[in-house]
Amino acid sequence: MIKMALLGAGRIGRMHADNLAANPRVELTSVYDVYAPAAQEVAERHGALAAADVASVLEDEGLDAVLIASSTDTHVDLITAAAQAGKAVLCEKPIDLDIARVDQCRAAIADCDVTVQIGFNRRFDPTHRGVYEAVRAGEAGKIEQIIITSRDPAPPPAAYIKVSGGLFRDMMIHDFDLARFLMDEEFVALSAMGSVLVDPEIGALNDVDSAMVVMHTAAGSQCHINCSRRAVYGYDQRVEVFGSAGMVRSDNRRPTNVLRDTATRTNVSDPLTNFFIDRYPEAYDAELNDFIDAVESGRGASVTFEDGRRALILADAANESLRIGGVVDVSYD
């Protein structure tokens, strides 16, 4: 059993706390949040200590790892402090909104012999993972095209948009990582289009709420990602990989597969899941167990710091493409 601390007790932090407490391979020892009552509430619910500060968390010699679920602007400092204290790290995406700070963090932890994993949980979703495994087994043949659809049920509030880093860094970054995970080579160029079709307030904050990105590899394989901040029918998450031998795809999750037929309607199914916590519970569990495996075995992380860095590079390239209205070459150096 490994001992873990939780840094961040907001919405996603509370979900992670529940997962940590429910996992028989983990002891949740402490919880920290800048808003002390939130940490206290989560800690009390799970029999953990509400820590007064990060330093006291990392000073615990018995602590093996931390899960970072705090605001994005704190990630770099917390990753650096934890890694330098010899603690393994599982950190929510993105590493930061500024690639320069990401690179500074990479340099700061380069000599730290600890597992650092970035929380791109969609890699661990059973349906998306099934697509990955089928593709790697050659069922689609040589990959020629990937299509990723990612649509939220409703836009977040303006206060969130202000600090989110924008649609490409906040929302589509998951899809950039999933595209890299599925494709068998790196993307070298992309073109982005974005519009404000859902909420004018998002446009007033210099962001977009509807976007499409087309990327290609050096060999010409293509990927199309489409995102929207609003899908009135629920959380829309689909992946399709098309190749020389066929196609593999994952579809939306529903509470049941029951279909209903009446005199006026046919093939009526349950509504889609509401949002990411409802859609991806198995993925978060699998992500945590994979991280525990890495810590216990000493192997490298499945989703590395560099994976997080490269997803941000693609997000930055999409922002630049939108700005100039053209194709942008991608460099990971």
C-alpha positions, 0 to 999 in steps of 0.5 A, a space after each residue: 500500500 502506498 501513502 498519498 496526499 491530495 493537493 487541491 480539494 475542489 470539484 475534481 479534487 473531491 472526486 480524486 479523494 473519493 477514488 483514493 479512499 476507495 482504492 485498497 492499494 492507497 492510504 490517503 494520509 492528508 489533504 491540502 487546499 488554499 481554502 482550508 474549509 474545503 480541505 477540512 471537509 474532504 479530510 474528515 470525510 475520509 479520515 485523513 489529516 487536513 494539512 496547514 500547508 504544502 511544506 508539512 505535507 512533503 516533510 512526511 518521510 512516510 509519504 510516497 506520492 501526491 496527487 495534484 488537483 489544484 488550480 493550473 497556475 499552481 501545478 509547476 510549483 507543486 510538481 517541482 516541490 514534490 519531485 525534489 522532495 522525492 515524492 511521486 507525482 500524479 498531476 491533473 492536466 495541463 502542466 501549465 498554460 505557459 510552455 516556458 514554465 513547463 520547460 523550466 519545470 522539466 529542467 528543475 526535476 530532470 535529476 529527480 528519480 521519481 515517477 511523474 505522471 500527467 492526468 490525461 485520463 482518457 487514455 485509460 477509458 475502456 472504450 478509447 483504450 479498446 480502440 488503441 489496442 485494436 489499432 496497435 494490433 493492426 485491425 485498422 491497418 496503416 492509420 490514415 485518418 483519426 476523427 475525434 469529437 469532444 463536446 461539453 454539455 454546457 459552457 463553463 462560467 465566465 470566471 472559469 474561462 478567464 483563467 482557463 487558458 482558452 479552449 485549446 489549452 483547457 478543453 482540446 488539450 485532452 484531444 491533442 493527447 488522445 490523438 498523439 496516443 492513437 497515432 503511430 507518429 508525431 504531428 508536424 503541422 496543423 490548422 485551426 478554425 474557431 468561432 463564438 457560436 454558443 456564448 458571446 461572453 466567451 468571445 468578449 474574453 477573447 476565446 472561442 467556444 466552437 473549434 476544429 483542428 486538422 493535423 497531419 504527420 510527416 507521412 501525411 496521416 491526418 487527424 481532425 478534432 472538433 470541439 464545442 462548449 455546448 451539446 444540448 443532448 449531453 456529453 459527446 465523446 467519440 473517436 474514430 480511427 480509419 486505416 488501410 484495413 478498416 475502421 475502429 471507433 468508440 462511441 458515447 456511453 449511456 447508463 444502459 443499452 436499452 432501446 425503445 420503440 413506440 408508435 411515434 418513435 423508434 430506437 429511443 435510447 437513454 440520454 448521454 452521460 452528463 459530464 466528465 466525472 460521470 463519463 469517465 469513472 473507470 478511466 480515473 480508476 484505471 489511471 490511478 491504478 496504473 500510477 500505483 503500478 508505476 510507483 511500486 515497480 519503479 517503471 516510468 509513467 505511462 503518461 509522461 511529463 513530455 506527453 503533457 508538454 507536447 499536448 500543450 505545444 499542439 494547443 499553442 500551435 492551434 492558438 497561433 494558427 487561429 491568430 494568423 489564419 493559416 497552417 502552423 508547423 509544429 516543433 517539439 524542441 
